[in-house]
Amino acid sequence: MPVVADAPHPDRPWRRPGRFGYALTRIRGALRPPVTVTEPDPGSLVVHRDVPVPTRDGTVLRANVFLPAGPGPFPVILCAHPYGKDTWPTRTRRGRMKVDFQYRILRQAGPVAFSALTTWESPDPARWTARGYALVNADLRGAGTSEGTGSLLSDLEARDVADLIDWAGTRDWSTGSVGMLGVSYLAISQWKAAGLHPEHLRAIVPWEGLTDAYRDLGHPGGVRERGFIVLWGRVLRRVRLADRLDEETKRRPLLDEYWRSKVPDLAAIEVPALICGSFSDNNLHSRGSIRAFEQISSTERHLWTHRTGKWSAFYSSEAQAAQLRFLDRHLKDQSGAPLPPVRLEIRDRGNRVVEIRDEQEWPLARTAWTPLHVTTTGLTSTPAAQSGAVDFDSRTGGFGVGWTVPQDTELTGPMAARLFVSLQDPAGAPGVGSLDARLFVGVEQWRRGRFVGYEGSYGFGHDRVTTGWQRVSLRRLDEAASRPFEPMPTFDRPEPVRAGQIVPVDVALGPSATLFRAGDQLRLVVAGRWLSPRNPLTGGLPANYETGPRVAVTLHWGPEHPSQLLVPVIPRSS
């Protein structure tokens, strides 16, 4: 079992107790995923397939339109994506509904239920037509049966989505009020389009969608992602695209104009927005979703948080009730109190919610940002009086240091680590220059000597409280964009270090909301490789990150090198 002492010690964070029991749950979930697909009542809705939608440049997109069986007109919910609007669940030879392979290879944290008209990560037509909405599910340019050659996250795509919105708003079956709803890419496709202010767009519901393809997807912390993005690229091979993000990620290690062109102008978004920003998708959508909540200009904006599975949350009765309440207010002009600005869910372990409460902002205004200093005795509230250091191999080793929590303590918000590191050639050759390393940083919760796992990205149910990445050579900060709790490197110019040179490296760790119980240990872990196991049954498949050349890493602390972790302590109510 890994060392549980607070004092700094060698650690291998990818070896955590409980991983084999977790592997059994993965196998059971792959064989029998908790997914229920139902047949809708054929008389309850009308389906129009492959409806042509002309865009401003003459390219014809195509959409499936689902209408309630009764008389219209209806407010419209729209989604647009590259996954194929016609990829509905099918039946097996025995007549059972077939579950998509995604629900087998990606573990489901809870039950998922939808009708057989529902495509991947889209709103359920049977549910929404039963509530008086028309639903439009569209193929983006180059996907499915739509014409043309597309470009993901591009301005061209945004104009196409805006054209879809205004087309839907002018049909005879439409009231003229259009909203958008969907998960992942079906959320991402909303950001840029909303910033164009389509005439008929009344509200958006981006349910977990990244907002910066470089920082959130291709190169978080300047570290190249080489797992999910490769798999995603294979899924999209049938889509006609002018550029492919998986290939550009390999070609473009720095934040250049290409990556900047993929970033939406969040401040341009003015329509009401219900944004899901989970704490369980730190590898992909969590940071970007919450960034959007902070930066959009909408006067009515709401953040809905959770730490369960992405799809089990989206299709849950609680989430769909919030979506319905929000869309009824803005697409049907129904009266009633708006949703709270923030719906905050706090857990004290992976499968236990201890509180759900309303908040007014994010991060919480009353947060007591508290530095925990690395010292020879552990993480402490007082700076280190003595200097110290620990060494590890960037390929095979790591480092851990802990803080025993004295009383129940809620940590809600992002975290940030400042680490003073130096690098050496692993053979100990003197004078070697231009060294680099990738640092992977995590915060863990331990209780009575046992690792406490949480829901993570891609259905990984043995994740840490939060995680961060940072390439040492890309450590230079954008001072104007950075905040103490959210360092923001420029990522545009590498600055390798000389052998033995000690440099500060700031690492942003994703948002979370966790209650540490008295006696729990908060453990800061640092390594030169991805923190989770590579085994697909025990690790966070398909997440994988570039490790880089082997180097010897030394982490320093003391009066001259104040390595620390900044944590968001929420004061206890009186």
C-alpha positions as CSV (number, residue, x, y, z in Angstrom):
1,M,0.0,0.0,0.0
2,P,1.4,3.5,-0.8
3,V,2.9,5.6,2.0
4,V,0.3,7.7,3.8
5,A,2.6,9.9,5.9
6,D,2.4,13.7,5.5
7,A,6.1,14.2,5.1
8,P,7.5,14.3,1.5
9,H,8.1,10.9,0.1
10,P,8.6,9.0,-3.2
11,D,5.3,8.0,-4.7
12,R,3.9,6.3,-7.8
13,P,0.4,7.8,-8.1
14,W,-0.7,5.4,-10.8
15,R,-0.5,2.6,-8.2
16,R,-3.5,3.1,-6.0
17,P,-5.4,0.5,-3.9
18,G,-8.8,-0.6,-5.1
19,R,-7.9,-0.6,-8.8
20,F,-8.5,-4.3,-9.3
21,G,-11.9,-4.2,-7.7
22,Y,-12.6,-1.2,-9.9
23,A,-11.5,-3.3,-13.0
24,L,-14.3,-5.8,-12.2
25,T,-16.9,-3.1,-12.2
26,R,-15.5,-2.0,-15.6
27,I,-16.0,-5.5,-17.0
28,R,-19.5,-5.9,-15.6
29,G,-20.4,-2.5,-17.0
30,A,-19.1,-3.4,-20.5
31,L,-21.1,-6.6,-20.5
32,R,-24.3,-5.1,-19.1
33,P,-24.2,-1.3,-19.3
34,P,-27.0,0.4,-17.4
35,V,-28.6,1.8,-20.5
36,T,-32.3,1.5,-21.3
37,V,-33.6,2.3,-24.8
38,T,-37.3,2.5,-25.2
39,E,-39.6,2.6,-28.3
40,P,-41.6,5.9,-28.5
41,D,-45.3,5.8,-29.1
42,P,-45.5,6.1,-32.9
43,G,-48.7,8.2,-32.6
44,S,-47.1,10.7,-30.3
45,L,-44.9,12.6,-32.7
46,V,-44.2,13.2,-36.4
47,V,-40.8,12.6,-37.9
48,H,-39.5,14.4,-41.1
49,R,-36.1,13.0,-42.2
50,D,-33.4,14.5,-44.2
51,V,-35.0,17.9,-44.5
52,P,-32.8,20.3,-46.6
53,V,-31.6,23.5,-45.0
54,P,-29.8,26.0,-47.3
55,T,-27.0,28.1,-45.8
56,R,-25.9,31.6,-46.8
57,D,-23.2,30.2,-49.2
58,G,-25.6,27.8,-50.9
59,T,-24.4,24.6,-49.3
60,V,-27.3,22.4,-48.2
61,L,-27.3,20.9,-44.7
62,R,-29.8,18.3,-43.7
63,A,-31.7,17.7,-40.5
64,N,-34.3,15.4,-39.0
65,V,-37.3,17.3,-37.6
66,F,-39.4,15.9,-34.8
67,L,-42.8,17.5,-34.2
68,P,-45.5,16.9,-31.5
69,A,-48.5,15.1,-33.0
70,G,-50.9,17.9,-32.1
71,P,-51.4,21.3,-33.8
72,G,-48.5,23.8,-33.8
73,P,-46.7,26.0,-33.9
74,F,-44.0,24.9,-31.4
75,P,-40.9,26.4,-29.9
76,V,-37.8,24.7,-31.3
77,I,-34.9,22.9,-29.6
78,L,-31.9,22.4,-32.0
79,C,-28.7,20.5,-31.9
80,A,-25.9,20.2,-34.6
81,H,-23.0,17.9,-34.6
82,P,-20.6,15.7,-36.8
83,Y,-21.7,12.3,-35.4
84,G,-24.6,11.6,-37.8
85,K,-28.2,12.6,-37.2
86,D,-29.4,9.1,-38.4
87,T,-27.3,7.0,-36.1
88,W,-30.2,5.9,-34.0
89,P,-30.1,2.8,-31.8
90,T,-30.9,-0.4,-33.7
91,R,-32.2,-3.8,-32.8
92,T,-30.3,-7.1,-32.4
93,R,-31.4,-10.2,-34.3
94,R,-33.3,-11.2,-31.2
95,G,-35.3,-8.0,-31.3
96,R,-33.6,-6.2,-28.4
97,M,-32.4,-2.7,-28.6
98,K,-28.7,-2.5,-29.3
99,V,-26.6,-0.3,-26.9
100,D,-24.0,1.8,-28.7
101,F,-20.4,0.6,-28.2
102,Q,-19.5,4.0,-26.5
103,Y,-21.7,3.0,-23.5
104,R,-19.7,-0.2,-23.2
105,I,-16.1,1.0,-23.5
106,L,-16.9,4.1,-21.4
107,R,-18.1,3.1,-18.0
108,Q,-21.5,4.5,-16.9
109,A,-21.7,5.9,-13.4
110,G,-25.5,5.6,-13.2
111,P,-28.5,4.5,-15.2
112,V,-29.1,6.2,-18.6
113,A,-32.5,6.1,-20.4
114,F,-33.7,7.5,-23.7
115,S,-35.9,6.6,-26.7
116,A,-34.8,4.9,-29.8
117,L,-34.9,8.2,-31.7
118,T,-32.0,9.6,-29.7
119,T,-28.5,9.9,-31.3
120,W,-25.2,10.2,-29.5
121,E,-25.3,12.9,-26.8
122,S,-28.4,14.5,-28.2
123,P,-31.7,15.5,-26.6
124,D,-34.4,12.8,-26.7
125,P,-37.0,13.7,-29.3
126,A,-39.7,11.6,-27.6
127,R,-39.2,13.4,-24.3
128,W,-39.1,16.9,-25.8
129,T,-42.0,16.6,-28.2
130,A,-44.1,15.2,-25.4
131,R,-43.5,18.6,-23.7
132,G,-44.6,20.7,-26.6
133,Y,-41.3,21.3,-28.4
134,A,-40.2,20.7,-31.9
135,L,-36.7,19.2,-32.1
136,V,-34.2,19.6,-34.9
137,N,-31.2,17.3,-35.1
138,A,-28.8,18.5,-37.9
139,D,-25.7,17.1,-39.6
140,L,-23.0,19.7,-39.7
141,R,-21.3,20.6,-43.0
142,G,-19.5,17.5,-44.3
143,A,-21.2,15.1,-41.9
144,G,-23.9,12.6,-42.5
145,T,-26.0,13.6,-45.4
146,S,-25.1,17.3,-45.4
147,E,-23.2,18.8,-48.3
148,G,-19.8,20.4,-48.3
149,T,-16.5,20.1,-46.4
150,G,-16.6,21.2,-42.8
151,S,-14.1,22.5,-40.3
152,L,-14.7,21.8,-36.6
153,L,-14.9,24.8,-34.2
154,S,-14.5,27.2,-37.1
155,D,-16.3,30.5,-37.9
156,L,-17.7,28.7,-41.0
157,E,-19.3,26.1,-38.7
158,A,-20.7,28.9,-36.5
159,R,-22.3,30.6,-39.5
160,D,-23.9,27.3,-40.5
161,V,-25.4,26.8,-37.1
162,A,-26.7,30.3,-37.0
163,D,-28.3,29.7,-40.4
164,L,-29.9,26.5,-39.0
165,I,-31.3,28.5,-36.1
166,D,-32.9,31.2,-38.2
167,W,-34.2,28.5,-40.7
168,A,-35.9,26.7,-37.8
169,G,-37.3,30.0,-36.5
170,T,-39.1,30.8,-39.8
171,R,-40.8,27.4,-40.4
172,D,-44.6,27.3,-40.3
173,W,-44.4,24.8,-37.5
174,S,-42.2,27.1,-35.4
175,T,-43.2,29.9,-33.0
176,G,-40.0,31.7,-33.9
177,S,-38.3,30.9,-30.6
178,V,-35.3,28.6,-30.9
179,G,-33.0,27.2,-28.2
180,M,-30.0,24.9,-28.4
181,L,-29.4,21.8,-26.2
182,G,-26.8,19.0,-26.2
183,V,-23.8,17.4,-24.6
184,S,-20.1,17.6,-25.5
185,Y,-19.7,18.6,-29.2
186,L,-23.4,19.4,-29.2
187,A,-22.6,21.9,-26.5
188,I,-19.4,23.2,-28.2
189,S,-21.2,24.0,-31.4
190,Q,-23.4,26.5,-29.5
191,W,-20.7,28.9,-28.3
192,K,-19.6,30.5,-31.5
193,A,-23.1,30.4,-33.0
194,A,-24.6,32.2,-30.0
195,G,-22.0,34.9,-30.3
196,L,-23.3,35.7,-33.8
197,H,-26.7,36.7,-32.3
198,P,-29.0,34.8,-34.7
199,E,-32.4,36.5,-34.8
200,H,-34.4,33.6,-33.5
201,L,-32.1,32.3,-30.8
202,R,-33.6,32.7,-27.4
203,A,-31.5,30.6,-25.1
204,I,-28.7,28.0,-25.1
205,V,-28.1,24.9,-22.9
206,P,-24.5,23.8,-23.5
207,W,-24.2,20.7,-21.3
208,E,-20.5,20.3,-20.7
209,G,-18.6,21.8,-23.6
210,L,-14.9,22.9,-23.8
211,T,-14.2,26.4,-25.0
212,D,-10.5,26.4,-25.8
213,A,-9.3,23.5,-28.1
214,Y,-5.6,24.1,-27.2
215,R,-5.9,24.4,-23.4
216,D,-8.9,22.0,-22.8
217,L,-8.3,19.3,-25.5
218,G,-5.1,19.2,-27.5
219,H,-2.4,20.6,-25.2
220,P,-3.6,21.1,-21.6
221,G,-0.8,22.8,-19.7
222,G,1.2,22.6,-23.0
223,V,1.2,18.8,-22.7
224,R,0.1,17.0,-25.9
225,E,-3.0,14.7,-25.4
226,R,-2.5,11.6,-27.4
227,G,-5.3,9.3,-26.3
228,F,-8.8,10.6,-26.6
229,I,-8.1,12.9,-29.4
230,V,-6.7,10.0,-31.5
231,L,-9.8,7.9,-30.8
232,W,-12.0,10.9,-31.6
233,G,-10.2,11.5,-34.8
234,R,-10.9,7.9,-35.9
235,V,-14.6,8.3,-35.1
236,L,-14.6,11.3,-37.4
237,R,-12.8,9.8,-40.4
238,R,-16.0,9.5,-42.3
239,V,-16.7,13.2,-41.9
240,R,-15.4,15.5,-44.7
241,L,-13.2,18.0,-43.0
242,A,-10.8,20.6,-44.2
243,D,-8.6,20.1,-41.1
244,R,-8.4,17.4,-38.5
245,L,-7.8,18.3,-34.9
246,D,-6.0,15.1,-34.1
247,E,-3.4,15.8,-36.8
248,E,-3.1,19.5,-36.0
249,T,-2.4,18.6,-32.4
250,K,0.7,16.7,-33.4
251,R,1.8,19.5,-35.8
252,R,1.1,22.5,-33.6
253,P,2.6,22.2,-30.1
254,L,2.4,25.9,-29.5
255,L,-0.7,28.2,-29.1
256,D,-0.7,29.8,-32.5
257,E,-3.3,31.5,-34.8
258,Y,-4.8,28.2,-35.8
259,W,-5.7,27.4,-32.2
260,R,-6.8,30.9,-31.5
261,S,-9.2,30.7,-34.4
262,K,-11.0,27.8,-32.7
263,V,-11.7,29.8,-29.6
264,P,-15.2,31.4,-29.3
265,D,-15.7,35.0,-28.2
266,L,-17.5,34.2,-25.0
267,A,-18.1,37.8,-24.1
268,A,-20.2,38.2,-27.3
269,I,-22.8,35.7,-26.0
270,E,-25.8,37.6,-24.6
271,V,-28.7,35.1,-24.7
272,P,-29.8,33.4,-21.5
273,A,-27.6,30.3,-20.8
274,L,-27.9,27.2,-18.7
275,I,-24.4,25.7,-18.6
276,C,-23.5,22.4,-17.1
277,G,-20.0,22.5,-15.7
278,S,-19.2,19.2,-14.1
279,F,-16.3,18.4,-11.7
280,S,-16.0,14.9,-13.4
281,D,-14.6,15.9,-16.7
282,N,-11.3,17.6,-15.9
283,N,-9.6,16.0,-18.9
284,L,-12.0,17.6,-21.4
285,H,-14.9,19.8,-20.7
286,S,-15.0,21.0,-17.0
287,R,-12.6,24.0,-17.2
288,G,-14.0,25.3,-20.5
289,S,-17.6,25.0,-19.3
290,I,-17.0,27.0,-16.1
291,R,-14.8,29.4,-18.0
292,A,-17.8,30.1,-20.2
293,F,-20.1,30.8,-17.2
294,E,-17.6,33.3,-15.9
295,Q,-17.0,35.1,-19.2
296,I,-20.3,35.3,-21.2
297,S,-22.2,38.5,-21.1
298,S,-25.7,37.0,-20.5
299,T,-27.6,38.8,-17.8
300,E,-29.4,35.5,-17.0
301,R,-26.8,32.7,-16.8
302,H,-26.8,29.6,-14.7
303,L,-24.2,27.0,-13.7
304,W,-25.4,23.4,-13.0
305,T,-22.6,21.3,-11.4
306,H,-22.3,17.6,-10.6
307,R,-19.7,14.9,-10.1
308,T,-21.3,11.9,-11.6
309,G,-21.3,10.5,-15.2
310,K,-21.8,12.9,-18.1
311,W,-24.6,11.0,-19.7
312,S,-26.3,9.7,-16.6
313,A,-26.5,13.3,-15.4
314,F,-27.7,14.8,-18.7
315,Y,-30.6,12.3,-19.1
316,S,-31.5,12.2,-15.3
317,S,-34.9,13.4,-14.2
318,E,-33.3,16.2,-12.1
319,A,-31.2,17.6,-14.9
320,Q,-34.0,17.4,-17.5
321,A,-36.4,19.1,-15.0
322,A,-33.9,22.0,-14.8
323,Q,-33.5,22.1,-18.6
324,L,-37.3,22.1,-19.0
325,R,-37.8,24.9,-16.5
326,F,-35.2,27.0,-18.1
327,L,-36.4,26.5,-21.7
328,D,-40.1,26.9,-20.8
329,R,-39.1,30.3,-19.3
330,H,-37.2,31.5,-22.4
331,L,-38.9,29.7,-25.3
332,K,-42.5,29.6,-24.0
333,D,-42.3,32.9,-22.0
334,Q,-43.7,31.1,-19.0
335,S,-43.6,33.0,-15.7
336,G,-41.9,31.7,-12.6
337,A,-38.7,32.2,-10.7
338,P,-35.5,31.7,-12.6
339,L,-33.0,29.0,-11.8
340,P,-30.4,29.9,-9.2
341,P,-27.2,31.3,-10.6
342,V,-25.2,28.3,-9.4
343,R,-26.5,24.8,-8.5
344,L,-23.5,23.5,-6.4
345,E,-23.1,19.8,-5.6
346,I,-20.6,18.8,-2.9
347,R,-19.3,15.2,-2.2
348,D,-17.2,13.7,0.6
349,R,-16.5,10.6,-1.4
350,G,-17.2,9.4,-5.0
351,N,-20.6,7.9,-4.5
352,R,-22.0,10.2,-1.8
353,V,-23.5,13.7,-2.2
354,V,-23.4,15.5,1.1
355,E,-25.0,18.8,0.0
356,I,-26.7,20.5,-2.9
357,R,-27.1,24.2,-2.4
358,D,-27.7,27.4,-4.4
359,E,-24.9,29.9,-4.8
360,Q,-24.7,33.3,-6.5
361,E,-21.3,33.2,-8.3
362,W,-18.3,31.2,-9.3
363,P,-15.7,31.1,-7.7
364,L,-17.6,31.7,-4.5
365,A,-17.0,35.2,-3.2
366,R,-16.4,34.1,0.3
367,T,-13.6,31.7,-0.6
368,A,-10.6,31.8,1.7
369,W,-7.8,31.1,-0.7
370,T,-5.3,29.3,1.5
371,P,-1.7,28.3,0.7
372,L,-0.4,25.0,1.9
373,H,3.4,25.1,1.9
374,V,5.6,22.1,1.1
375,T,7.8,21.5,4.1
376,T,9.9,18.6,5.5
377,T,7.0,17.6,7.7
378,G,4.3,17.8,5.1
379,L,1.9,20.5,3.7
380,T,1.5,23.2,6.4
381,S,-0.2,26.6,6.7
382,T,3.1,28.2,7.6
383,P,6.0,28.6,5.1
384,A,8.9,26.2,5.3
385,A,11.7,27.3,7.7
386,Q,14.2,24.8,6.3
387,S,15.1,23.9,2.7
388,G,14.6,20.5,1.3
389,A,14.3,18.6,-2.0
390,V,13.1,15.3,-3.4
391,D,14.2,13.7,-6.7
392,F,12.3,11.5,-9.1
393,D,12.7,10.0,-12.6
394,S,10.3,11.6,-15.0
395,R,9.4,8.2,-16.5
396,T,9.1,6.0,-13.5
397,G,8.8,8.0,-10.3
398,G,6.9,10.6,-8.5
399,F,6.5,12.6,-5.2
400,G,3.8,12.9,-2.6
401,V,3.3,15.2,0.4
402,G,0.2,15.4,2.7
403,W,-1.9,17.5,5.0
404,T,-4.0,15.9,7.7
405,V,-7.2,17.9,7.8
406,P,-7.9,19.0,11.3
407,Q,-11.6,19.6,11.0
408,D,-14.3,19.1,8.3
409,T,-13.2,21.4,5.5
410,E,-15.0,22.2,2.2
411,L,-12.7,22.9,-0.7
412,T,-14.8,24.3,-3.6
413,G,-13.2,25.9,-6.6
414,P,-10.1,25.6,-8.7
415,M,-6.6,25.0,-7.2
416,A,-3.1,26.0,-8.2
417,A,0.3,24.7,-7.4
418,R,3.6,26.7,-7.5
419,L,6.5,24.2,-7.7
420,F,10.2,25.1,-7.8
421,V,11.9,22.4,-9.9
422,S,15.2,21.7,-11.5
423,L,16.1,19.2,-14.2
424,Q,19.2,17.0,-14.8
425,D,20.3,14.6,-17.5
426,P,19.3,11.2,-16.0
427,A,22.9,10.0,-16.5
428,G,24.1,12.9,-14.4
429,A,26.1,14.4,-17.3
430,P,27.2,17.9,-16.2
431,G,26.5,21.0,-18.3
432,V,23.6,19.6,-20.3
433,G,21.3,22.4,-21.4
434,S,17.9,22.9,-23.0
435,L,16.1,20.4,-20.8
436,D,12.4,20.0,-20.5
437,A,9.8,17.9,-18.6
438,R,6.1,17.5,-18.3
439,L,4.7,17.8,-14.8
440,F,1.5,16.0,-13.8
441,V,0.0,17.2,-10.6
442,G,-2.9,15.8,-8.6
443,V,-4.7,16.4,-5.3
444,E,-6.0,13.2,-3.6
445,Q,-8.2,12.4,-0.7
446,W,-7.3,9.6,1.7
447,R,-9.5,8.4,4.6
448,R,-8.2,6.0,7.2
449,G,-5.3,5.0,5.0
450,R,-7.5,4.3,1.9
451,F,-7.6,6.2,-1.4
452,V,-10.9,7.9,-2.0
453,G,-11.8,7.7,-5.7
454,Y,-14.1,10.1,-7.6
455,E,-15.8,10.1,-11.0
456,G,-13.5,11.3,-13.8
457,S,-13.4,11.8,-17.5
458,Y,-14.5,9.1,-20.0
459,G,-16.3,7.2,-17.2
460,F,-13.2,6.7,-15.1
461,G,-14.5,6.0,-11.6
462,H,-11.2,6.0,-9.7
463,D,-10.1,9.6,-10.3
464,R,-8.5,12.1,-8.0
465,V,-10.1,15.2,-6.5
466,T,-8.4,17.3,-9.2
467,T,-5.6,17.2,-11.7
468,G,-3.3,19.6,-13.6
469,W,-0.6,19.4,-16.2
470,Q,2.3,21.7,-17.1
471,R,5.2,21.5,-19.6
472,V,8.2,23.2,-17.9
473,S,9.4,24.9,-21.0
474,L,6.0,26.6,-21.5
475,R,5.8,27.9,-18.0
476,R,5.9,31.6,-18.9
477,L,2.6,33.2,-17.6
478,D,0.2,35.6,-19.3
479,E,0.2,38.1,-16.4
480,A,-2.9,39.9,-17.6
481,A,-5.0,36.7,-17.9
482,S,-3.7,34.9,-14.9
483,R,-5.3,34.9,-11.4
484,P,-3.6,33.6,-8.2
485,F,-5.9,30.5,-8.3
486,E,-5.7,30.1,-12.1
487,P,-2.3,30.6,-13.7
488,M,-2.6,31.0,-17.4
489,P,0.6,30.4,-19.4
490,T,1.0,32.0,-22.9
491,F,2.1,28.7,-24.5
492,D,3.5,30.6,-27.4
493,R,7.3,30.4,-26.8
494,P,9.3,27.5,-25.3
495,E,11.9,28.4,-22.7
496,P,13.9,25.2,-21.9
497,V,15.9,25.2,-18.7
498,R,19.6,24.6,-18.1
499,A,20.7,21.6,-16.1
500,G,20.4,22.4,-12.4
501,Q,18.6,25.7,-12.9
502,I,15.8,26.1,-10.4
503,V,12.6,27.6,-11.9
504,P,9.1,28.2,-10.6
505,V,6.4,26.3,-12.5
506,D,2.7,27.3,-11.9
507,V,0.2,24.5,-12.5
508,A,-3.6,25.1,-12.8
509,L,-5.7,22.3,-11.3
510,G,-9.3,21.9,-12.4
511,P,-12.5,22.8,-10.4
512,S,-13.9,20.6,-7.7
513,A,-16.3,20.7,-4.7
514,T,-15.2,18.3,-2.0
515,L,-15.8,18.0,1.7
516,F,-12.7,16.7,3.5
517,R,-13.6,15.1,6.8
518,A,-11.6,15.7,10.0
519,G,-8.7,13.2,9.9
520,D,-8.7,12.9,6.1
521,Q,-5.4,13.4,4.3
522,L,-5.2,15.8,1.4
523,R,-2.2,14.6,-0.6
524,L,-0.4,16.6,-3.3
525,V,1.2,14.3,-5.9
526,V,3.7,15.2,-8.6
527,A,5.1,13.0,-11.4
528,G,6.6,13.3,-14.9
529,R,4.0,11.0,-16.5
530,W,0.3,10.6,-16.5
531,L,-1.0,9.9,-13.0
532,S,-3.5,7.1,-13.9
533,P,-2.7,3.5,-14.9
534,R,-2.3,2.7,-18.6
535,N,-4.2,-0.5,-18.2
536,P,-7.6,0.0,-19.9
537,L,-9.4,-1.8,-17.1
538,T,-7.8,0.1,-14.2
539,G,-7.0,3.4,-15.8
540,G,-8.8,6.3,-17.4
541,L,-9.1,5.0,-21.0
542,P,-8.7,6.7,-23.5
543,A,-6.9,9.6,-21.7
544,N,-3.2,9.5,-22.4
545,Y,-0.5,12.3,-22.4
546,E,2.9,12.8,-23.9
547,T,5.7,12.1,-21.3
548,G,8.7,13.6,-23.1
549,P,12.4,12.6,-22.8
550,R,13.6,11.0,-19.6
551,V,15.0,13.5,-17.1
552,A,15.8,13.6,-13.4
553,V,13.4,16.0,-11.7
554,T,14.1,17.7,-8.4
555,L,11.3,19.5,-6.5
556,H,12.6,22.1,-4.1
557,W,11.1,23.8,-1.0
558,G,12.2,26.2,1.6
559,P,12.5,30.0,2.3
560,E,14.1,30.7,-1.2
561,H,11.9,28.2,-3.0
562,P,8.4,28.4,-1.5
563,S,6.6,25.5,-3.3
564,Q,2.9,25.5,-2.3
565,L,-0.6,24.4,-3.2
566,L,-3.3,27.1,-3.1
567,V,-6.7,25.6,-2.0
568,P,-10.2,27.1,-1.9
569,V,-11.4,26.8,1.7
570,I,-15.1,27.7,2.1
571,P,-15.7,29.1,5.6
572,R,-18.2,27.1,7.6
573,S,-21.6,28.7,8.2
574,S,-22.2,30.0,11.7
